[in-house]
Every structure is written in C-alpha cells, then in structure tokens.
Amino acid sequence: MTLFNVTQARRIASGFFPDPTICEKPEGGYLMVNSSFEFFPGLPVWESEDGEHWGLIGYAMDRPEQFSCDSMGNSQGIYAPTLRWHDGTYYLIVTNVNRGNMILTTRDPHAGWSDPIWVDGWPGIDPSLFFDDGTAYICGNEGSSGEEKPGIYLAAIDPDRGRVLTERVHICGGITGSNPEGPHLYKRRGMYYLMWAEGGTESGHMENIARSSAPFGPYEMYPGNPMLTNRSTHLTLQAIGHCDCAHIEDDRTLMVFHGTRNNDEYPAQGWIGREPYAVWFEWGEDGWPHLSDQSYDTPLEGDGSAAERNVSWITPGIDADHRYWVMAPPHRHHEEADVALPPQDDGAGAPNGPVEGGQESHLAQSDGATAPNGPVAGPQVDQTAQSDDAAASDGPDGPEGPLPATITVDVIEQDFSLQAGPPLIGTRQTCFTCCFTATVADTGQLAMGEAGIAAYANADHYITVAFRAAEHGVCQVEASVHNADLVSVVGRVQALAAHPLTLVLEGDARGYACSLIEHPFPDGGFEANEPVVHDLGRIPGKVLSFSNAGGFTGTLLGVYAHGAGAVTFTDVTYA
C-alpha cells in the first residue's frame, strides 16, 4: 500500500463485471465469469486463449427459472461466482442473495448451463468449490444471522446434489476481521493455500493468503499480507481485491482481481463499476507468492483492448412481460449479440416472426448456438440474417465504433424502481469518455408520461435526457438528475412533436453533457433542414459514484419509457 511498490495491471473487460473467477480449460485457454447482481441475463461468461485478450461468449444464467426470486432490488441477485472444472464438467457455484447458494453445471460453456442445484444448509455469500483427491469442498463466509463469528468456513459437499456432507468448520478469521469474503482454496505442491478478500469492497479492499498441510487447517498466515491492496494511495485504480488464480502449481501464476477506475477529483470519484484485471506473479523458494503490499495501477481511459466497445443489452430484473425488443444490426457477428434467446412462440402471439419492415429474421443467441433448455425471458433481440462477407468485416462494431440498434419499448406506468419490472434496457458504460444517443422519430407514440435515455446507477441515482408526452403539438425535453430525494432539472427546451428528436449523453472524466438534436422538416418537403442542437447543461458524474450512490454495480446507459404507449428508439448508439 505504498507508491514504491506499484506496477501496471491489464484490464481484461470494461464496465461493471466484478468478482472475477477464472478457470483453466482442459484443452487450453481460460474461462472467466463475473457477478451480475440484479441484471439479466446474468453471470457473463468470457473466454481467452492467452489470459490477456477476452471475448464474451454468453451468459450462464439466461433463463428465468435460473434466477429464482420473489422480489428484486438494486444490488441484490447474483453475488461472487466461482468456476471450476472437474472430471469433464464445469461447476459454477454462486449466491443468489434472494434465495440461497446454488450450482450451475455444463460440459460445454458454449451450449448453455443447467438449472440451479440449490445448496441446502450453507449460509453466507461468495461460495467456492475445491476438488481434491476424490473429495469436493465448499468454502464461504459466515451467515447473516449473526450467530457465527466472522471468517471463512469449510465443509465437504456433493456438488452434483448440493448436499453438504460435513459440519461447517471455521478455518480463518482474516487479518483484520473486517468482511473476510470471496475465499478460494487451492493445492500447490502438497500444501493447501487459502486466499480471500478483506476490508470491504471499497477503498480498504485487500487480498490475503494463508497455507496449511490439511484443508481444515490450522492455517499459517503469510507474513507479507496483504498480498495486494491500493488502500491509502491516490492511484487511478482503487478497491483492488477479490482474486482468483490459474496455474497455481506453476512457478508463474495467472491472477485476476477487480478494481475501480477513479478520476483526479478530490476525493476521487468513479462510477463505471468494478472491473476485472489480470496479472502474472511468481512464487518464492519459501512457498509464498512474490507479492506483498503490492499495488497496481491502470490508465483512466482504455486503449480499445479490453472490450471497451462491447454492447450487451441487459435489464435490471427479468423482462418477464417481454416489453423490450432490440433489433440488432444485420451485419453484426452472431457471437457479439450478447443477449438472451427470445421466447419461442407458445401460441399466444409471441412476436417471433418477421422483424420491422417485414424482413426475414433469426433470433440472436449469446453464442450463435441453439439454446439447450428452451425459452427464456429477457431483452428480446431480432437480428436479420447476415452473409459470410458481412461476418468477415472489420469486427462486430464495424470500423467506426458500435453499430446502432433499434429498441421498442411497450410502455407501462412505472418509475425507476424494479417493482413493476425493469425500468430500462441498457448496456454497461465502459469508459468515462463516451457518447450514448437515441433517436425518436415519432414522439406521438408516447401517449402519456416520459421517455428518453438514462445513465442509471440505481433507482435513487440516475440522470435522464427525456421528452414528455406532447401537448398541443409541442414536446418538453428536460435533462434531469435524481440524487436520492433531490431532483434537479438542469436544462429544459420545447420542441415540435412532429420533429424527430435525438437525445444525447456525452460522458467525460467529470460527468455528462446533456443535449437534444432536433431534426426539423420543411413544410411539405421530404428533406430535412439542418438539425438544431440544444445544450441542456452538464451533470457531475459523482452523483452516480460509489461514494454517493452506493451499491455494487456501476453505470448502465440505456433507454426507457414510462407511462403509456409503445415507443421505438432508432439509431441507439454507444461509442
């Protein structure tokens, strides 16, 4: 935690993809999975051949029956997965804080994951699996009842049935006793190594390690703990911890962890979310890692190598009523349509036929393969068929950046809470410097209420650029910031309802510039006049920051419509 022990870390995905877990594939290469909290589809799955360059291949949780809950709030849902391969099967254990701990399995991560195997009798969060000499172990932290002392617990488990086979044993209390969590157990050259996060997932975050000659201990603490931490520094990268490792037996080990990028304000602010990083470290002859009070840093802005241009449409909560429909560009790669498979036609008129304009369509899946377990709910995506030539173009986003989408919202009366279903659909903000835009050609589609674009942290903290339902041929367009119970309008303008409107949020390291582009048409003509740009003011990003908004996620940039009607957003673009 000094500035004399800092090295650069490579970010491997951008936007809020926290709590990374990594697993070696038996054929070579790696898989990574992240927490997804209330967002659906959930549990994003990444693949890499070298541990440095990663691509999103789908979601382990893309069917509503996998996401069991009676209700859902912000920063609830899916916490801290652990992915392990054993005897031909991938086991993904994770906490659904609305229900309990569960295990998903697959033999092929490209072909979908099982329904949950619920782990009865195992409280707490951040479960982990460890396979050793014919025995499987489950590891996690204390339960929430207050009856157990804080720390890391271990037991034997049957992972195929979710049955805990032995008593929970407290094996470690941490070095400070403050929020020990995210444990992982490994075996290296006959010794058992326990790694865990501590200090909370904010500025005091750290990672520690201990070892023992037996899984249940006793454990010897590493004299150099914490292994890594950025606490008490002014580095861009903060809150590092929650590690997982591959090649634990080798002299060089691949380690992933998460951290937050923060600007140079005082105090520093960050609102993109906790993102995954990867580093290699070496082991000493004494059997301990060559890491002690190690700090890592990263540039504030990315260079395009960490999936900064990835666009993955997700919703807070499950879109059970299929209110959000996305039409992806026709020349986008199959594997880059990172959304759930729409439901099959069940005879009740599910709109799985031709897409807008009567084009023949197929339904995009997360990996271009057939979904293994039938229909799902979530953002519905139609994607027109592509040619081989199109698929061989300059990449999924084309040469100039992410391609635009068309999104239709069936509007209901609701606010930004999750009580009436997802309040918006969006994609993760991946850089401070960015631009999110959407055009509404026909504002008359909104019969009542408001519709627009949003930078969304949670139900109490968000920024909107939106128009209200037209009255007497005029729409009122406002840029607003919602900061807990304080609502401020920073800019307002009136526009003719007959004019197409482009709503703009332009981000930088201090916040967002809000604007409206009005596209007037001459009377009786077919060609547009020059567009008129209306400046609607600036909003500080710190409204969405962790220190203000709280929570465990980041910023979602998306479109919404609340009230009545059916609103279509065209040219929805993130760049």
KOLVEX-483186 format. One record per residue (C-alpha): x, y, z. Coordinates in steps of 0.05 Angstrom, whole numbers, plus 5000, padded with zeros to 4 digits. Example, Ala and Ser with C-alpha at 12.3 -4.5 7.8 and 13.67 -1.06 7.14 Angstrom:
REM KOLVEX-483186
524649105156/527349795143/
END
This chain:
REM KOLVEX-483186
500050005000/505750474984/507250834919/514150504918/511149824900/506649974841/506249624774/501249644717/495449154712/491848964648/484349074648/481148484613/473948734608/470849424615/464649634653/461749324715/464048594711/466148494784/468347894825/472147534770/473146784775/477846434727/478545714706/483345354660/480044964604/482644244597/484244364523/488045014539/485845724549/481346024603/474246194622/472046764667/465346914699/463047534737/457747744786/451448054754/447148244814/440148454793/441648474718/439147964668/441647584630/446647454685/453347124700/457147344638/461946824612/468547034578/473646624541/481046734527/486746354496/492346744530/489347044593/490147744566/485147814509/478047614526/471447564489/464347504517/461446834495/454746854531/451346814599/450846234646/444146504672/439746654612/433146324632/428346594684/427945924721/435346004737/434046684771/429246504826/426747074869/420247334899/422548054892/428648424868/432249064886/438549414865/445049054883/441248434902/441247794860/447547444839/453947514881/461047274871/461446634829/466946104830/468145694767/471845024769/472744444721/472643724747/472143064711/469143344647/464243834679/464644574694/461644744762/459445464774/457545604846/454546274865/450046634914/443046874896/442047324957/434547304945/434346544952/440846204972/447145884945/446745484880/450845094830/450145114753/453744594711/455544484638/460144044597/460544574543/460245314563/458145484492/451945054496/448445324558/448145164632/443744744677/438144964722/440545124793/442544584842/440844904908/445744814965/441644705028/444644855096/450145315072/449146035093/453346635075/455646915008/461546814960/461646054958/467445694927/468844974906/475344584912/476543874886/482043464918/483442714917/476242494907/473242994956/469643634938/469644214988/465344834994/468345465023/464946115041/464046645095/459546705156/452046715152/447947345160/444347135224/449847395269/450546715303/457246545270/463646915282/466347275220/471046895176/471846335126/468345665133/469644995100/465844335092/465543735045/460043744993/456743324939/456643854884/452143434838/446543434890/448044054931/448743654995/453543905049/456643275077/460443515138/459944035192/461844755175/468744895204/471445595216/478445585185/480446315182/478346975213/482447415167/487847905188/483248465209/476548115218/473348625171/469048295119/473147675102/469847425038/471047144968/475246554991/478646064944/482345434965/488045144922/493244594928/500344734909/505944224916/502643864974/500444485012/493544795016/493145545002/487145965023/486246644990/480847135010/478747865004/478148315064/476749025085/470349115046/470049214971/471249964974/477550364989/480049885043/479849274999/485648775001/487348054986/490647575036/493446875035/494846315085/497145595079/496444925115/498344195107/490944005111/484544315082/481444445151/487844755177/490745025221/492945575173/499345965175/498546695155/503246985102/507847475136/507347935075/499748015079/496248355047/498548064981/495648654944/491949294962/491350014937/488650295003/491550965025/494151134955/491951644903/492551164845/487451154789/485950424805/482650324873/478949794914/483049224886/481948514911/477347914903/482547494868/482446814834/488246434803/490145944748/496645554741/497245524817/502244954812/506945314765/512545794781/508446344748/501146414766/495646794729/491447214777/485147604764/482248124810/477548714806/478349454819/475250134803/477850694759/477451374792/478452074766/483052604794/477952994834/478953054908/476352604935/476952174873/470551934840/468851324799/462251084771/463850574717/464049994766/468749454790/472449164730/476848544722/484448574715/489748044702/496947984724/502247434729/506247334792/511846864814/512946444875/518946454921/523045864945/519645945012/513045744981/509846434986/508046884928/512647454909/507147944927/506848374990/503149024996/503149014921/499549594887/497149614815/495050184771/491750304704/490550884656/483951254667/481851124595/482450474556/486250344492/480849904460/483949234481/479249094540/472449024506/471149774513/466549744452/462549144475/455049284473/450848784513/443548944525/441348774595/435648974642/435349064718/430948464735/427647984687/423548264630/418147744642/412948114601/417548194541/416848944539/423749094510/425348904438/432149024406/433448984332/440848874323/444549094260/444248584203/451848544196/453548434268/457147794288/452847244318/457347174377/457147914392/449547934401/450547864475/443347784497/438647224516/434846794467/427747064459/421946604478/419146114428/412146224400/407545894450/401246024411/399746654450/402347114396/409547174418/412547624365/417847164337/416047274265/418747784215/422148394243/420849114228/419849234154/417848504141/424948254136/426047524149/429747444215/433046954261/433647014336/440447214363/443446804419/449346944463/453946464426/450546334360/448645634382/441845344399/439545474469/439444804504/433744874551/428045214515/425145914521/428046474562/425947164584/429847804579/431448324527/428548064463/433148114403/431648024329/437548004282/436947984207/440847444171/448047614153/452447384097/459347084104/462147724073/458948144127/461347694182/468447784156/468148544162/472148994209/469448674272/462848664309/462549414316/465049594247/470850064233/467750684266/465150414332/458950064359/453349984308/446550284323/440649874346/433149974344/429549874410/422049854420/419049924490/411949724508/410550284558/407350204626/406550674685/412550574730/418550934760/425850734763/424850214818/424249474799/417349374829/413649394762/419149044724/425549314690/425250074686/430150104626/434449694580/441749874570/449049704562/454749804612/458650444609/465750214593/469650874591/469051564622/469651874553/463651624514/457351824479/450451494484/444951724436/438051504414/433051804365/425551804369/422451944301/415251964326/414352264394/406852154387/408051424403/408351634476/401151744497/402751934569/408952014613/416152094592/421351724550/428751824538/435751594554/438851494622/445451404659/443050934714/446450724778/440350514816/433050704829/435151314871/441051564830/440551674755/440952204701/435852284645/435052664579/427752564563/421652844529/414652874558/408452664520/406553204471/401253724486/398454174431/403953934383/409754104429/414353654470/418053884531/425153594535/428953604601/435753404627/434853194700/438952894755/435852464810/440252444872/436452064926/430452514944/433353114907/431053214835/434253774795/432653994724/439054264693/436254424625/429554484590/427354634519/421054574477/421054204411/415654084359/412653404367/412953294292/420553334292/424952724303/428952814367/435952554382/437552514456/444952554476/449052394538/456452534527/461052294582/467852504606/472052444669/467852954705/460852754685/455952834628/454053374578/446653334560/443753564494/438053494445/438653484370/432153694336/431153484264/426253974232/422853844165/420654384117/413154434106/411153924054/418253724039/421953064044/428953314061/430753544130/433354234146/439754294185/438953984254/438554444313/442854274374/440154484442/445154484500/441654224563/447354314611/452353884649/451453394707/457153164752/458552424749/459752394824/452152344831/452851624806/459451474842/460150924894/461451434949/454651754935/450151244902/452750634939/451449924913/455849414880/454749534806/456350124760/453150554707/448250294656/446950724594/440150584565/433250774540/426750794578/419450984570/414651054630/407251204621/403150934563/404250764490/409650394451/415950794436/421250604384/428250874392/432550844329/440050944320/441350754391/448850814394/454350754446/461251004425/
END
